[in-house]
Amino acid sequence: MKTPALLACAAFCLCATIASAQAVETGYARGTLAVAAIERGDWARAEALLTDPRLNADDPARLINLGQVYWATGRQGEALSAWRRALASANQFEIETLGGRTVSTAALAREALAAHDTALRSAAR
């Protein structure tokens, strides 16, 4: 299934539409992936949007974004956990990145885990 989504983060950007120079979600209700809040660095708002109990807590795109929020707010363990949950999700999707790359949410979660887990190990040395 191909479902474009959007994640605003340094290396792991899911994308769909750019409108008025602001990235927005496609295939999701506006705001449910917290893209604008993440772009603004409004981590509290992004977390509130991504953990809304009315939304699917197991959506891998949402979990990838939540991992980004956790990482940005210094909660590395929670970030890694969110990305592991995204990877383990039974509902994987093909998404398009801001760079135009089509990739599965599972592959994107693996990339986030590999990059950030490596960063943690390097920092621990």
N, C-alpha and C positions, 0 to 999 in steps of 0.2 A: 504494500500500500504506500503511495506517495503522498505525504502530508507535509507541505512546507510549514515551517515554524520560524521563530526568530529568537535568537539569544545574543545579547550584546555582551561579549566578553573578548578579551584580548586575542586568544588563539582559537577559540572554539565558537565561532559565530554561525548560528543557524539563521537563515534569512528567507524573506519572501518579498516584501514590498518596501520601497522607500517612498514616502509621501511627505511633501513639504520639508525635505531634508531630515525627516525623522523616520526611523525604521519602525515598522509596525508588524504585528503578527498577521499571518495569513493562514487560514484554516482553523483559526481559534478566535474566540470573542476578543475584541480589542482589550488589551490590558491583562489578560489571563496568564500571559507568559512574562509579564512585568518588564517588557523590553524597554519602554521609555524610562521607567524608574531605574533600571540597571544603567542605562546610558547616562542618566543624571547623577548616578552614584547615590541615589536615595535608597539605601539598603534596607531601611526599616519598611518603607512602602513596598519595595520589591518583595521582601519576605512576607509581608501581610498578603499581598496578591497571590503569591505562589503557594501559600499554606491555607488559603481560603478553604474551609471544610466542605463547601458546596462543589468543589472541583475534584477531579480525579487525582488523588494523591500519588497514583502509580504511573502517571503519564511520563514517559521518559524525557520528553522535551522540557516539561515542567521541572523534573528532577535535575536535569542538566543545569538549568538556570538557577535552581535553588542551590545547587552545589557551588555555582559561581558566587552567589550572595554569601553563602557561608564562608567561602575562601576569602572573599574581600573583607569580611568582618572578623577575620582571625580565628574562625572555627574550622580549622583544617580537618579534624576528625569527622565532623558532621558533613563537610564537603565531600570527603572521600566516601562516606557512607551514602550520600545522595547519588553520587556517580555510580557506585556499585549497584544501588537499587535501580538506576536507569539501565544499566547494563543487564541486570537480571529480569527486567520487565518482559512479560510475555507479549506486550504490544510494542514492537519495534517499528519504526517508520523510516522511510527515505526522506531526507530533508535536503534543502539547498542552502549552502552557506553564503555569507555575504560576498565571498570571493567567487561565487558561482559553482562551487564544488558540490556535487550530489553525494551524500554520505548517509549511512544509516545512523539512527540514534545510538545503536549499540557501538558502532565504530567511534562515534564522537565521544561517548562515555569512556571507552577504552583509551582514547587519546588524552582526555582530561585526567584520567587516573594515572596514566603513564607519565605525563608531564609533571603533574603536581606531586605524585608520590616520589618521583625522582628529586624534585625540588626539596621535599621534606628530608629525604635521606642525605642530600648534599648539605643542607643546613645543620643537620645533626652531627656532622663530622667536625 
